[in-house]
Amino acid sequence: MKKSIKRLGALLMAGIMTASLITGCGGSAGSGAAAASAGGDGGKIKIGVSIWSSTDVLGSQCKKIVDKAAKATGVDVQYVDQGHVSEQVTASVEQLCAAGCQGIIICNSADSEMTSAINTCTEHGVYIAQFFRIISKDNSPEVYKTACDSKYYVGAVHEDEVTNGYTLVNLLLENGDRTIGLEAWTVGDATFQLRWQGYQQAIDEWNAAHSDDPATMTEPVYANTSSEEGAAAAMSLYNSNPGMDALIVAGGGGDPLVGSIGAYANEGLTGQIDVVSTDFLDDLADQLKSGGMFAESGGHFCDPLFAFYLVLNAVKGNYVKEEGTFGYEILFPYLYVSSPDDYSNYEKYFVNDDPYTDEELAEMASYSFDELNKAASNLSIDDVISRHNN
């Protein structure tokens, strides 16, 4: 079983390690405009970060790498934690614009929030890029058009969330799990919707091929972004679904997952419910050993790092999207782990050490978009080993 899991993970990693430049709304993004004045205090560029939390597991990892890049490039950064509450998301953009930021990177919740965010940035002449998110052209055409119409909307760095969800559920199905509970974070979140699509695709394909051995997945129970609500959601799903043998914790930055596996541990259910999720925990190796976790996708905390470089280069005038286009898109790869051995190399090269040195971070600020795009799509454990062992 372990070999098949690793083989599936390797194949999917190869499939998603691609990146593209969107050409929506007619045309394609361009670059190479003359450098603009930095502005700000003493000529120093200031970039704002609108994030659900800068202190939970994933959020703190994001903050650490962005802070390191800011120091390496001489940029000031300011954070606003908005909890993926729509009113707070839109207010965070207003707050960062008022604070004198020339660029903002944002992890919004729903596409609808981006209309206000883009309009606010356009009004103030502030560049904005998304991380962990991208506006859906099909589901949110008006918001997508707003992005196309603003020269200050730079683009998005995000993951292949459908493939992510599809991969995790297939790991469960191949392990023999058939009654799967689904725990989400906030209603209408664009990223969850894509992961859910992948979960459901895997279920549908399995059932079509195995009519005598069907699998079921519950409707989502929403836990928001707290460990307490995660614990309550996990127990509600378990108590409401007799025979439940697996749980998907769709994400939320890590805290809902901590609460969920903690609740199962308190009830003596560790190892009886196969838990999969996205967003690596600090103690993932121990959880994999104990059976608290079955498999997880993650390692994507550098996603906002590349959004930071998109905005930084837009402020400098190096990246200029063509009028009427969506902007720049980077598709960032996930890592998948399903054993302590899988995690040990990740921990060595991504946790105990940083995947980029100060010198590399400074150099990346001068990359062309194609170079930046390639660096993002290439990021992996093997990539770090190659760069840092030479």
C-alpha positions in Angstrom: 0.0 0.0 0.0 2.8 2.4 0.9 4.5 1.9 -2.4 1.3 2.6 -4.3 0.7 5.8 -2.3 4.2 7.1 -3.0 3.9 6.2 -6.7 0.6 8.1 -6.9 2.0 11.0 -5.1 5.0 11.1 -7.4 2.9 11.0 -10.5 0.6 13.7 -9.4 3.5 15.9 -8.3 4.9 15.6 -11.7 1.6 16.5 -13.2 1.0 19.6 -11.2 4.5 21.0 -11.3 3.5 23.4 -14.0 2.8 27.1 -14.1 1.1 29.3 -16.7 0.4 32.8 -17.6 -3.3 33.6 -18.0 -4.4 35.2 -21.2 -8.1 35.8 -20.2 -10.1 38.8 -21.2 -8.2 39.0 -24.5 -4.4 39.1 -24.8 -1.6 38.1 -22.4 0.3 39.7 -19.6 3.5 41.5 -20.4 6.6 42.8 -18.5 9.6 45.1 -18.8 8.2 48.6 -18.2 10.6 51.2 -16.9 11.2 51.1 -13.1 8.9 53.3 -11.1 9.8 55.4 -8.0 9.7 53.3 -4.8 8.0 56.0 -2.7 7.1 55.3 0.9 9.1 56.4 3.9 12.6 57.3 2.8 12.0 55.7 -0.6 11.4 52.3 0.9 8.7 50.1 -0.6 6.0 48.9 1.8 3.9 45.8 1.0 0.8 44.8 3.0 -0.2 41.2 3.7 -3.9 40.4 4.3 -4.1 36.9 5.7 -6.5 34.8 7.7 -4.0 34.4 10.5 -0.3 35.1 10.8 0.0 32.9 13.9 -1.5 29.5 13.2 0.6 26.7 11.7 0.4 27.6 8.0 0.1 31.4 8.5 3.2 31.6 10.7 5.2 29.7 8.1 3.9 32.1 5.4 4.9 35.1 7.6 8.4 33.7 8.3 9.3 33.3 4.6 7.7 36.6 3.5 9.6 38.4 6.4 12.8 36.8 5.3 12.2 38.0 1.7 11.3 41.5 2.8 14.6 41.7 4.8 16.6 40.4 1.9 15.1 42.9 -0.5 14.9 45.9 1.9 11.1 46.1 1.9 8.8 46.9 4.8 5.8 44.6 5.4 2.7 45.1 7.4 0.2 42.3 8.3 -3.5 42.3 9.0 -5.2 39.1 10.2 -8.8 38.9 8.9 -10.0 35.5 9.9 -11.6 34.9 6.5 -14.5 37.0 7.6 -15.7 38.9 4.5 -16.2 42.2 6.2 -12.7 42.0 7.8 -11.1 40.9 4.5 -12.4 44.0 2.6 -11.5 46.2 5.6 -8.0 44.9 5.7 -7.3 46.2 2.2 -8.6 49.6 3.2 -6.4 49.5 6.3 -3.3 48.6 4.4 -3.9 51.2 1.7 -4.4 53.8 4.4 -1.1 52.7 6.0 0.8 53.7 2.9 1.4 50.3 1.3 2.2 50.4 -2.4 1.4 46.8 -2.9 -0.8 44.2 -1.1 -0.8 40.4 -1.2 -4.1 38.9 -0.1 -5.5 35.5 0.9 -9.2 36.3 0.5 -12.0 33.9 1.3 -14.7 34.4 -1.4 -14.3 35.7 -4.9 -16.9 38.4 -4.1 -14.6 40.1 -1.7 -12.1 40.8 -4.5 -14.4 43.4 -6.2 -14.1 45.7 -3.2 -10.4 44.9 -2.7 -9.5 45.6 -6.3 -11.6 48.8 -6.4 -10.0 50.1 -3.2 -6.5 49.4 -4.6 -7.3 51.0 -7.9 -8.6 54.1 -6.1 -5.4 54.4 -4.1 -3.0 53.3 -6.9 -1.9 50.2 -4.9 -1.0 46.9 -6.6 -2.6 43.7 -5.4 -2.0 40.0 -6.0 -3.7 36.9 -4.5 -2.1 34.0 -2.9 -3.7 30.6 -2.3 -6.5 31.9 -4.4 -7.5 32.9 -7.9 -10.7 34.5 -9.1 -12.9 32.0 -11.1 -13.6 33.2 -14.6 -16.6 30.8 -14.8 -18.1 31.2 -11.4 -17.4 34.9 -10.9 -17.3 36.5 -14.3 -18.1 40.0 -13.0 -15.3 39.9 -10.4 -13.0 38.5 -13.0 -13.8 41.4 -15.3 -13.0 43.8 -12.5 -9.6 42.3 -12.2 -9.1 42.5 -16.0 -10.1 46.1 -16.0 -7.7 47.3 -13.3 -4.1 47.8 -14.0 -3.4 47.4 -10.3 -4.6 43.8 -10.1 -1.4 42.0 -10.8 -2.5 38.3 -10.7 -2.5 35.2 -8.5 -0.4 32.4 -7.1 -2.4 29.3 -6.3 -2.4 25.5 -6.3 -4.2 22.9 -8.4 -6.8 22.4 -5.7 -9.0 20.0 -7.7 -6.1 17.6 -8.2 -5.2 18.1 -4.5 -8.7 17.0 -3.4 -8.8 14.2 -5.9 -5.5 12.9 -4.7 -6.3 12.8 -1.0 -9.6 11.0 -1.5 -8.0 8.4 -3.7 -5.5 7.7 -1.0 -8.4 7.0 1.3 -10.3 4.9 -1.2 -7.2 2.8 -2.0 -6.8 2.2 1.8 -10.3 0.7 2.0 -12.2 3.7 3.5 -15.8 4.0 2.2 -17.7 6.3 4.6 -16.0 9.7 4.6 -16.9 12.8 6.6 -16.1 16.2 5.2 -15.1 19.2 7.3 -14.8 22.6 5.7 -13.9 26.0 7.0 -16.0 28.9 5.7 -19.1 28.8 3.5 -18.4 29.9 -0.1 -14.6 29.9 0.1 -13.2 29.6 -3.4 -10.4 27.2 -2.5 -12.6 24.9 -0.6 -15.0 24.8 -3.5 -12.2 23.6 -5.8 -10.9 21.0 -3.3 -14.5 19.7 -2.8 -14.8 19.3 -6.6 -11.8 17.1 -6.5 -13.1 15.1 -3.5 -16.4 14.5 -5.3 -14.7 13.6 -8.6 -12.7 10.9 -6.9 -15.9 9.5 -5.2 -17.9 9.6 -8.4 -15.1 7.8 -10.4 -14.7 5.2 -7.7 -18.4 4.4 -7.6 -18.7 4.2 -11.4 -16.0 1.6 -11.4 -17.0 -0.2 -8.2 -20.8 -0.4 -8.1 -20.5 -3.4 -5.7 -18.3 -1.5 -3.3 -19.5 2.1 -3.2 -18.1 5.0 -1.2 -20.0 7.9 0.3 -19.0 11.4 1.4 -21.1 13.6 3.7 -22.1 17.2 3.0 -19.6 19.6 4.6 -19.8 20.6 8.2 -18.2 24.0 8.6 -15.6 24.6 11.3 -14.3 28.1 10.3 -10.7 28.6 11.3 -10.5 27.6 15.0 -9.5 24.4 16.7 -12.5 24.5 19.0 -14.9 24.5 16.0 -12.8 21.9 14.3 -13.2 19.6 17.3 -16.9 20.1 17.4 -17.3 19.5 13.6 -15.2 16.3 13.7 -17.3 14.8 16.6 -20.5 15.9 15.0 -19.6 14.1 11.8 -18.5 11.0 13.7 -21.6 10.8 15.8 -24.0 11.5 12.9 -22.5 8.9 10.5 -22.3 5.3 11.9 -19.5 3.4 10.4 -17.5 6.5 9.4 -14.0 5.4 8.7 -12.3 8.5 7.3 -12.4 12.3 7.8 -11.3 15.0 5.4 -10.3 18.3 7.0 -10.4 20.5 4.0 -8.0 23.1 5.6 -8.4 26.4 7.3 -4.7 27.0 8.1 -4.1 24.1 10.5 -6.1 25.0 13.6 -9.3 23.1 12.6 -7.2 20.0 12.0 -5.5 20.3 15.3 -8.9 20.4 17.0 -10.2 17.5 15.0 -7.4 15.1 15.7 -7.3 16.2 19.3 -11.0 15.5 19.7 -10.6 12.0 18.3 -7.6 11.4 20.5 -9.6 12.4 23.6 -12.3 9.8 22.6 -9.8 7.0 22.0 -10.4 7.1 18.2 -6.8 7.7 17.1 -6.0 5.3 14.3 -9.6 4.2 13.9 -10.5 7.2 11.7 -8.2 7.9 8.7 -7.7 11.6 8.6 -6.4 13.5 5.6 -6.0 17.2 5.2 -4.2 20.1 3.6 -1.7 22.3 5.5 1.2 20.5 7.2 1.2 20.4 11.0 4.2 21.1 13.1 4.0 17.6 14.6 3.0 15.8 11.4 5.7 13.2 11.7 4.4 12.2 15.2 0.8 12.2 13.9 1.7 9.9 11.0 3.4 7.5 13.5 0.5 7.4 15.9 -2.3 7.2 13.3 -3.6 10.6 14.2 -3.1 11.5 10.5 -3.2 9.1 7.5 -1.9 11.5 4.8 -1.6 15.2 4.1 -0.8 17.7 1.4 1.1 20.9 2.1 4.5 22.4 1.9 3.0 25.3 0.0 3.9 28.1 2.5 6.2 29.7 -0.2 3.0 30.5 -2.2 2.8 34.1 -0.7 6.5 34.5 -1.3 5.9 34.5 -5.1 2.9 36.8 -4.8 5.2 39.1 -2.8 7.6 39.2 -5.8 4.8 39.8 -8.3 3.7 42.8 -6.4 7.2 44.0 -5.7 8.0 44.0 -9.4 4.7 45.7 -10.2 5.6 48.5 -7.8 9.0 48.8 -9.4 7.5 48.9 -12.9 9.2 45.6 -14.0 5.9 43.6 -14.4 3.2 45.4 -16.3 0.2 43.4 -17.5 -1.3 44.2 -20.9 -4.4 46.3 -20.7 -7.6 44.2 -20.3 -5.9 41.0 -19.3 -6.2 39.1 -16.0 -2.5 39.3 -15.2 0.1 36.9 -14.1 -0.6 33.4 -12.8 1.7 31.0 -11.1 0.5 27.4 -10.3 2.3 26.3 -7.2 3.0 22.6 -6.5 1.8 20.7 -3.4 3.9 18.0 -1.6 2.1 14.8 -0.4 3.2 12.8 2.6 1.8 9.5 3.9 4.5 8.2 6.2 7.1 9.4 8.7 9.8 8.7 6.2 8.1 10.9 3.6 8.0 13.8 6.1 11.5 13.5 7.4 13.1 15.0 4.3 10.5 17.7 4.1 11.2 18.6 7.8 14.9 18.7 7.1 14.8 21.0 4.1 11.7 23.1 4.6 11.2 23.3 8.4 14.5 23.0 10.1 16.1 25.0 7.3 14.5 27.5 4.9 14.1 26.4 1.2 15.8 29.7 0.1 18.9 31.5 1.4 19.0 35.2 1.9 21.1 35.5 -1.2 18.6 33.5 -3.3 15.7 35.6 -2.0 17.5 38.8 -3.0 18.4 37.5 -6.4 14.8 36.3 -7.1 13.6 39.9 -6.8 15.2 40.7 -10.1 13.9 37.7 -11.9 11.8 38.1 -15.1 8.3 36.6 -14.8 9.4 33.5 -16.7 12.3 33.0 -14.3 10.1 33.5 -11.3 7.4 31.2 -12.7 10.0 28.5 -13.3 11.4 28.8 -9.8 8.0 28.4 -8.3 7.0 25.3 -10.4 10.4 23.7 -9.7 10.2 24.0 -5.9 10.5 20.6 -4.3 12.6 18.7 -1.8 14.9 17.6 -4.6 15.2 21.2 -5.9 16.3 22.4 -2.4 18.8 19.6 -2.0 20.2 20.4 -5.5 20.6 24.1 -4.8 22.0 23.9 -1.3 24.3 21.0 -1.7 26.2 22.5 -4.7 
